Amino acid sequence: MHIILGGTGHVGSVAAETLLSRGEPVTIVARHPEKADRLRRKGAEIAAADVHDTEALRKILRKGGRLYALNPPAPPSSDTDAEEKATIASILAAIEGSGLEKVVGHSTYGAQKGEGIGDLGTLYGLEEGLKRQPIPASILRAAYYMSNWDFALEAARAEGVLNTFFPEDHRLPMVAPQDLGEAAADLMMEPAEQARLLHVEGPEHYCPADVAAAFAEVLGRPVRTVTTPREEWERAYRALGFSDAAVKSYAGMTGLTLDAPMRPANGVRRGRMTLRDYVRGLVSPG
C-alpha cells in the first residue's frame, strides 16, 4: 500500500492518480476527507488524520508499505517556520516504529541549513530527519512551482498586470505539478532499498517576462510585469496578510531564490509540461 501524506494537493493528487492508473493501492491521508472524494471515486482509500496527531498518523502508516511525505504548507497568517517545523517533527516521529519499507520525502531546490528562509530551511530539516532514520528514503527536490503563479491570473485577466518579486528577466527552473507527481510515483515504485536524491524541473527555464507572455497569449490581451523592489518586499507580504514571522521568512526565502542560482549538479529529471501549457490549463481547466 502506498500512503500519500498531502494527497489532496496539486502534486500529491497527481502522484495518487498516477499510482492508481498503474493498478497500485493508494491511501490518502487527509485532515478533511471530503476533499479527497474525487480520489476515492478513482479507487483510493481515505484515512482521516491531523498531521499534528503523531499517534493517529503512525497507526495509518503501519497499514502501508511506502510513504510519500509532503509537509503541509502553514497558513501565512501564522509563524510559518515554527508551524512547518512542528508538522515535520510529527511526521518523522510517526515514521519511527511504523514498519514502512520506503519513504519518499518532498523537498525543494536550494534546500539548505538556515533560519528564517522558509521552505529552504524547513524542508532541509525534513531531508536531514529522513537521513537519520533507518528506513530507506529518497528525496524529491522540486524546482520553482509553476503553480506559484496561479495567484497572478486574476490581475492578468482584469488589469493586464503580472506582479512579481523577481526582475522580469530573472530565469528560474520551473516545474508543473503534473511532472512532480509523476516523478514521485516513479520514486515510490523503485526497489525499496534504492534511496536517491532527484531534482525535478520542467523542459525549460523561465523568467517572469515569459510568464507574462504566456498569460497574454492564453488570455488574448497584453500583460506586463510589475516588479516589487527588494526594499518593498516585507511591506508587500504584510499587505497580503502575512504574519510578522512569515514576512521575514518569505522575504528571506525570496532573497535566496533570487541571489543563489538554482543549479543542481546532477540527478536532474526534466518534465514535459511547458509553462504555456500549464497556463493554458489554469485559464481553461479541463
C-alpha positions in Angstrom: 0.0 0.0 0.0 1.3 3.5 -1.0 0.4 6.1 1.6 0.4 9.8 0.5 0.5 12.5 3.1 -0.7 15.6 1.3 -2.6 13.7 -1.3 -5.3 16.3 -1.9 -2.9 19.0 -3.1 -1.6 19.7 -6.6 1.3 17.3 -6.5 0.0 14.7 -4.2 -3.2 14.2 -6.1 -1.2 13.6 -9.4 1.0 11.1 -7.6 -2.0 9.3 -6.3 -3.7 9.3 -9.7 -0.5 8.0 -11.4 -0.2 5.2 -8.9 -3.8 4.2 -9.2 -3.6 4.2 -13.0 -0.8 1.6 -12.6 -3.0 -0.6 -10.5 -1.3 0.3 -7.3 -3.2 0.5 -4.0 -3.2 4.0 -2.5 -4.3 5.6 0.8 -4.7 9.3 1.1 -4.2 10.9 4.5 -6.4 13.9 4.8 -7.4 16.2 7.6 -10.7 16.8 5.7 -11.7 13.6 4.0 -14.3 15.2 1.9 -11.6 17.0 -0.1 -10.5 13.5 -1.3 -13.8 12.4 -2.7 -12.5 12.6 -6.3 -9.6 10.3 -5.5 -11.9 8.0 -3.6 -14.1 7.6 -6.7 -10.9 6.6 -8.6 -10.2 3.8 -6.1 -8.1 5.4 -3.3 -8.7 4.7 0.3 -9.1 7.7 2.5 -7.7 7.9 6.1 -8.6 10.9 8.3 -5.9 12.3 10.4 -4.4 15.6 11.5 -0.7 15.7 10.8 -0.1 17.1 14.3 -1.6 13.8 15.8 1.5 11.7 15.7 -0.1 8.5 17.1 -3.0 8.6 14.7 -0.6 9.1 11.8 1.6 6.2 12.9 -1.4 3.9 13.0 -2.2 4.7 9.4 1.5 4.3 8.4 1.6 0.8 9.9 -1.1 -0.3 7.4 1.1 0.6 4.5 4.5 -0.2 2.9 5.6 3.1 1.3 5.1 6.7 2.2 5.2 9.9 0.1 5.6 12.7 2.6 4.6 16.2 1.6 4.7 18.6 4.5 1.6 20.7 4.5 2.2 24.5 4.0 1.4 26.6 7.0 -1.1 29.4 6.7 0.8 32.7 6.0 -1.0 34.3 8.9 0.9 32.0 11.3 4.5 31.7 12.2 5.1 29.6 9.2 8.6 28.3 10.0 7.5 27.2 13.5 4.4 25.6 12.3 6.1 23.7 9.5 8.9 22.5 11.8 6.2 21.2 14.2 4.5 19.2 11.4 7.8 17.8 10.1 8.7 16.7 13.7 5.3 14.9 13.9 5.8 13.2 10.5 9.3 12.0 11.5 8.1 10.7 14.8 5.2 8.9 13.2 7.6 7.1 10.8 9.5 5.8 13.7 8.2 2.3 14.6 5.8 2.4 11.6 7.3 -0.6 9.8 7.4 1.2 6.5 9.8 -0.2 3.9 10.4 3.0 2.0 9.8 6.8 2.3 9.9 9.5 -0.4 10.3 13.0 1.0 9.2 16.0 -0.9 11.7 18.9 -0.7 12.8 21.9 -2.8 15.6 23.2 -4.9 18.0 25.2 -2.8 17.1 23.4 0.5 19.8 24.3 3.0 20.5 24.8 6.7 19.4 28.1 8.0 16.7 30.1 9.9 14.2 32.5 8.5 14.4 31.2 5.0 11.1 29.4 4.6 10.8 26.1 2.9 14.5 26.2 2.0 15.3 25.7 5.7 12.3 23.7 7.0 12.4 21.1 4.2 16.2 20.8 4.7 15.2 19.7 8.2 12.9 17.1 6.7 15.7 15.8 4.5 18.1 15.5 7.4 15.5 13.9 9.6 14.8 11.2 6.9 18.5 10.6 6.5 18.9 9.9 10.3 16.2 7.2 10.4 16.8 3.6 9.3 14.1 3.3 6.6 15.4 3.8 3.0 14.4 7.3 1.9 14.6 9.0 -1.4 14.3 12.8 -1.7 12.5 14.6 -4.5 13.6 18.2 -4.8 11.2 20.3 -6.8 12.1 23.4 -8.9 10.1 26.6 -8.5 6.4 25.6 -8.8 4.6 26.9 -11.9 1.5 26.8 -9.6 3.1 29.7 -7.6 1.8 31.9 -10.5 -1.8 30.8 -10.0 -2.4 33.9 -7.9 -1.5 36.1 -10.9 -4.4 35.0 -13.1 -7.0 37.5 -11.7 -4.8 40.6 -12.1 -3.5 39.4 -15.5 -7.1 38.9 -16.7 -8.6 42.1 -15.2 -5.7 44.5 -15.3 -3.1 43.1 -17.7 -0.6 43.0 -14.9 1.7 40.3 -13.6 3.0 41.1 -10.1 6.4 39.6 -9.2 9.2 39.9 -6.7 11.7 38.9 -9.3 13.2 41.0 -12.1 11.4 40.3 -15.3 14.5 38.7 -16.9 15.5 36.5 -13.9 15.4 32.9 -15.2 14.4 30.0 -12.9 14.0 26.3 -13.3 10.2 25.8 -13.0 8.1 22.7 -12.9 4.4 21.8 -13.2 2.6 19.7 -10.6 1.9 17.0 -13.2 5.6 16.4 -13.7 6.3 16.4 -10.0 3.5 13.9 -9.2 4.6 11.5 -11.9 8.2 11.7 -10.7 7.1 11.0 -7.1 5.1 8.0 -8.3 8.2 6.6 -10.1 10.3 7.0 -6.9 7.6 5.3 -4.9 7.8 2.2 -7.2 11.5 1.9 -7.2 13.1 -1.0 -5.3 12.6 -0.5 -1.5 16.4 -0.4 -0.9 17.0 2.2 -3.5 17.4 5.6 -2.0 18.5 8.7 -4.0 18.2 12.4 -4.5 16.2 13.5 -7.5 15.8 17.1 -8.8 12.8 17.6 -11.0 12.2 20.6 -13.3 10.3 21.4 -16.4 11.7 21.3 -20.0 13.0 24.9 -19.9 13.9 27.7 -17.5 11.6 30.7 -17.5 11.5 34.3 -16.3 8.6 36.5 -15.2 8.5 38.0 -18.7 7.9 34.5 -20.1 5.1 34.1 -17.6 3.5 37.4 -18.6 3.8 36.4 -22.3 2.1 33.0 -21.6 -0.8 34.7 -19.8 -1.0 37.3 -22.7 -1.2 34.6 -25.3 -3.8 32.5 -23.5 -5.9 35.4 -22.3 -5.7 37.2 -25.7 -4.7 40.6 -24.1 -1.4 42.4 -23.3 0.1 41.5 -19.9 3.1 43.4 -18.4 5.3 42.6 -15.5 5.4 44.8 -12.4 8.4 44.0 -10.1 8.2 44.8 -6.4 11.7 46.1 -5.4 13.5 44.3 -2.7 13.1 47.2 -0.2 9.3 46.8 -0.5 9.1 43.0 -0.2 8.2 43.0 3.5 5.6 45.6 3.1 4.1 43.7 0.2 3.9 40.4 2.1 2.4 42.2 5.1 -0.3 43.7 2.8 -1.2 40.2 1.8 -2.0 39.3 5.4 1.3 37.6 6.3 2.3 37.5 10.0 5.4 39.3 11.0 7.3 36.0 11.3 6.0 34.8 7.9 7.0 38.2 6.3 10.6 37.7 7.5 10.7 34.1 6.4 9.2 34.6 2.9 11.4 37.7 2.3 14.5 35.6 3.3 13.4 32.7 1.0 12.7 35.1 -1.9 16.1 36.7 -1.4 18.0 33.4 -1.5 16.0 32.3 -4.6 17.0 35.5 -6.3 20.6 35.6 -5.2 21.7 31.9 -5.2 21.4 30.2 -8.6 19.2 27.1 -8.5 21.5 24.8 -10.5 21.8 21.2 -9.2 24.9 19.4 -10.3 23.4 16.1 -11.1 20.3 13.9 -10.7 18.0 16.1 -12.8 14.8 14.8 -14.3 13.1 17.1 -16.9 9.4 17.0 -17.1 7.3 17.5 -20.2 4.8 20.3 -19.4 5.7 23.7 -20.7 4.8 26.9 -19.0 2.5 27.8 -21.8 0.6 24.5 -21.4 0.4 25.0 -17.7 -1.1 28.5 -18.0 -3.5 27.3 -20.7 -4.8 24.6 -18.2 -5.0 27.2 -15.4 -7.1 29.6 -17.5 -9.3 26.8 -19.0 -9.3 23.8 -16.6 -10.2 20.5 -18.2 
